[in-house]
Amino acid sequence: MSTTETTTGASTPAGEPGLKRVLGPKLLILFVIGDILGTGIYATTGKVAGKVGGALWLPFVIGFVVAILTAASYVELVGKYPKAAGAALYTQKAFKLPFLTFIVAFMVMCSGLSSASAAARAFSGDYLGELTNDALPPTLIAILFIVLLAALNLRGVSESVKTNVVLTVVELTGLLIILVIGAWAVLTGGGEPSRLTEFEASGTGYALITGVLGATALGFFAFVGFEDSVNMAEETKDPNRTFPRAIFIGVAVTGTIYVLVALVSSLLVDHKTLEGSSGPLLEVVKAGGVDFPHKLFALIALFAVTNSALINIMMASRLCYGMANERILPRGMARVLPRRRTPVVGIVFVTLLAIGLVSTGEIEGLGDTTAFLLLCVFAVVNVAVLVLRRDRVDHAHFRTPTVLPVLGAITALILASPLADRPADVYIRAGVLLAIGIGLWAVNKLVLRVRDES
């Protein structure tokens, strides 16, 4: 099939319009921050506390370091190859193994969809329960939630990103409320500072290390999202200059907020109470000694998890679009609505997968699955950036110090390994998804072979 170069720089099927460049520096920074913030910090903070204890801040500090290491690799690669396929594109260019490329792409897609499913589950949890006593089935609420977000995604990236900006401001406000409550508690002598150095794991050896690593691996779910932004490269103005600042600022801002929120949470609420709630930050508001409306904070939290789901569905659909243009998926996946110029086939496809996933597992399991899949992908990407140093491009781009991707690969593999004390069901779920991916790869390869022979 013949292709044409569009104004986006992507290779698209002949006669199909390309994506529209609408994102400037400020919008992209807010997009990255909004992509990272959300379900992780609002819903899984308590589960992290259950693994590590009162020293809740430590996993977020370690997670911040790991995120910065891998973010540096993504910044170099998106500058060299400003296309929508992200990690799949980098894997293919580095290793030229279609099978590995498809698996990486499939893992990225599944991580986004498991993240969206976790957000949908969080939406129907304790935060919603604070607002209503309706006995609607949580699964039904989650499915309707995903369908509505898919409809917004179909309207266009501009509408979706503008919605993201509004929701980002709302969720940032919620976290700032937590920080103000924490500051008030410190000034008035409230809270229990001794909890900040308490560890759930007993001893100082292997159990303590695996406990901290397990908490970090789960807490890393809160940091995922910056990697999604590279899939917006074809819809970003001047991506070579815009992405480095946007990604580094986004990770730095969210990492700082996370550590401070973790400190406040542990200061005000016992880790057992946090662990038992699917709305842990609501527990912090209730314990803070500040007369802030609980229902209003619950509403803010619902906006936050909505933002996470919206962005993950949006990014998964753009990944389908990019893979289709790279011939990893059938070219039909690159079809866009002529008027809206949104990847309609990709949006429908990922929405159906998300509806299927939303009924499997709880928030913790889906969040940990997201983190595990992406940690595996991050290890590949960090190696790919080193391999691709031999591939020269004819334009200037950011180049990360070599030591950072090396450390990024090592830390990602450690957090993905059994050293992180991850529950077996996470590996089983990831293994099933991988098996599905291998099956789809085989079917797609057969279809392409038959098409070439006919």
C-alpha positions, 0 to 999 in steps of 0.5 A, spaced: 500 500 500 502 506 498 503 512 503 504 519 503 508 524 508 503 528 512 504 535 515 505 531 522 511 527 519 508 520 520 507 515 514 500 514 513 495 510 508 494 514 502 488 518 502 488 518 510 489 525 513 494 526 518 494 528 526 493 535 527 499 539 531 495 543 537 500 542 543 504 547 545 509 547 551 504 549 556 499 545 554 504 539 554 507 540 561 500 540 563 498 534 559 504 530 562 503 533 569 496 531 568 498 524 565 502 522 571 497 525 577 491 521 578 489 514 580 496 512 583 496 517 588 489 518 590 487 510 590 494 506 591 497 510 597 494 506 602 496 500 599 503 502 599 503 504 606 500 497 608 507 494 604 512 499 607 509 502 614 509 509 616 515 510 612 511 511 606 515 517 603 521 512 602 518 508 596 516 515 592 523 518 593 526 511 590 520 511 585 522 518 583 529 517 582 527 511 577 522 515 573 527 521 572 532 515 569 527 512 564 524 519 563 531 521 560 531 516 555 525 517 553 526 525 552 532 523 547 529 518 543 522 522 542 527 528 540 531 523 535 524 520 532 518 524 533 513 519 531 507 517 535 509 509 536 513 511 542 516 505 545 514 500 540 518 505 535 524 505 539 524 497 540 524 496 532 529 501 530 534 498 536 533 491 535 529 490 528 525 484 531 518 485 529 516 479 534 519 483 540 517 490 537 509 487 537 510 484 544 513 491 547 507 495 544 502 490 546 505 491 553 505 498 553 497 498 550 495 493 556 499 497 561 495 503 559 488 499 559 490 496 566 491 503 568 484 506 566 481 499 569 484 501 575 482 508 575 475 506 573 475 501 579 477 507 583 472 511 581 466 506 583 470 506 590 470 510 597 470 516 594 464 515 590 461 512 596 462 518 600 457 522 595 452 517 594 449 511 597 446 508 591 447 500 590 449 500 583 454 495 581 461 497 581 462 494 574 457 497 571 459 504 573 466 503 571 464 500 564 459 506 563 465 511 565 470 508 560 464 509 554 463 516 556 471 517 556 471 514 549 466 518 546 470 524 549 476 522 545 472 521 539 471 528 539 478 530 538 485 531 541 484 538 542 477 537 546 480 531 550 487 535 552 483 541 554 479 537 558 485 534 561 488 541 563 481 542 567 482 536 570 489 537 572 488 543 575 482 540 579 487 534 581 492 539 583 488 543 587 486 536 591 493 535 593 495 542 595 489 541 600 492 535 603 499 539 603 495 545 606 492 540 611 499 537 613 502 544 614 496 546 619 497 540 623 505 541 623 504 548 626 498 546 631 502 540 633 498 535 630 500 528 627 505 523 629 512 524 627 515 518 629 511 514 624 515 517 619 521 512 620 517 506 622 517 500 617 512 494 616 517 489 615 521 486 621 528 486 621 533 490 617 535 484 612 532 481 606 525 482 609 526 490 610 529 490 603 524 486 599 518 490 603 521 497 601 522 494 594 515 491 593 512 498 596 516 502 591 514 497 585 507 498 587 508 506 588 511 506 581 504 506 579 503 513 581 509 515 576 507 512 570 504 516 565 510 521 562 512 515 557 505 516 554 506 523 552 511 521 547 505 518 543 503 525 542 509 527 538 505 528 532 500 532 535 506 537 538 508 543 536 516 543 535 517 536 539 525 537 539 524 543 543 518 542 547 519 535 550 525 535 554 522 541 558 515 538 559 517 531 561 523 533 566 518 539 569 512 534 569 516 528 573 519 533 578 513 537 579 509 530 581 515 527 584 515 533 589 508 533 590 508 525 591 513 525 597 510 531 600 503 528 600 506 521 603 509 525 608 502 528 610 499 522 610 503 518 614 504 524 619 496 524 620 493 517 619 496 510 621 498 506 615 493 500 617 487 505 616 490 508 610 491 500 607 484 499 609 481 504 604 480 505 597 480 513 598 486 514 603 487 521 601 479 522 604 482 519 610 487 524 611 482 530 610 478 527 615 484 526 620 487 533 619 483 537 624 481 542 618 474 543 617 474 542 609 468 539 606 469 531 605 464 530 599 468 536 596 474 532 596 471 526 594 469 530 588 475 532 587 478 525 587 473 523 582 475 528 577 483 526 578 481 518 577 477 521 571 483 524 568 487 518 569 482 514 565 481 519 559 489 520 558 490 512 558 485 511 553 487 517 549 494 514 549 492 507 547 488 509 541 494 513 539 499 507 540 494 503 535 495 509 530 502 509 530 503 501 530 499 501 524 503 506 521 509 502 522 506 496 519 506 492 526 498 492 526 493 492 520 493 499 516 486 499 518 488 501 525 490 508 522 484 510 520 481 517 522 475 520 522 476 525 516 472 531 520 475 530 527 481 527 525 481 522 531 484 515 530 476 512 530 478 504 529 484 505 535 479 508 540 474 503 539 479 497 539 482 500 546 475 501 549 473 494 548 479 491 551 478 496 557 471 494 558 474 487 558 479 488 563 475 493 568 472 486 571 478 483 573 482 484 579 482 490 584 485 497 584 491 494 587 492 488 583 491 492 576 495 498 579 501 493 580 500 490 573 501 496 570 507 498 573 510 491 572 508 491 565 511 498 564 518 496 568 519 491 563 518 496 557 522 501 561 528 496 561 528 495 554 527 502 552 533 504 556 537 499 553 535 501 546 537 508 547 544 506 548 543 501 542 541 507 537 547 511 539 550 509 533 544 511 529 545 518 527 539 523 525 540 530 521 537 534 526 539 536 533 536 533 539 537 532 547 542 527 549 542 524 556 548 522 559 550 514 558 550 512 565 542 514 566 540 509 561 544 504 564 542 505 571 535 506 569 535 499 566 538 496 572 533 499 577 527 497 572 529 490 572 530 490 580 523 493 581 520 488 576 523 482 579 521 477 585 525 481 589 519 486 589 515 481 593 510 482 588 503 478 589 503 472 584 496 474 581 500 480 578 505 475 574 499 471 572 495 477 569 501 479 566 503 472 563 496 471 560 496 478 557 503 476 554 500 470 551 494 474 548 499 478 545 503 472 542 497 469 539 495 476 536 502 477 533 501 470 530 494 471 527 497 478 524 503 475 521 499 470 518 494 475 515 500 479 512 503 473 509 496 471 505 495 478 503 502 479 500 501 472 497 495 474 494 
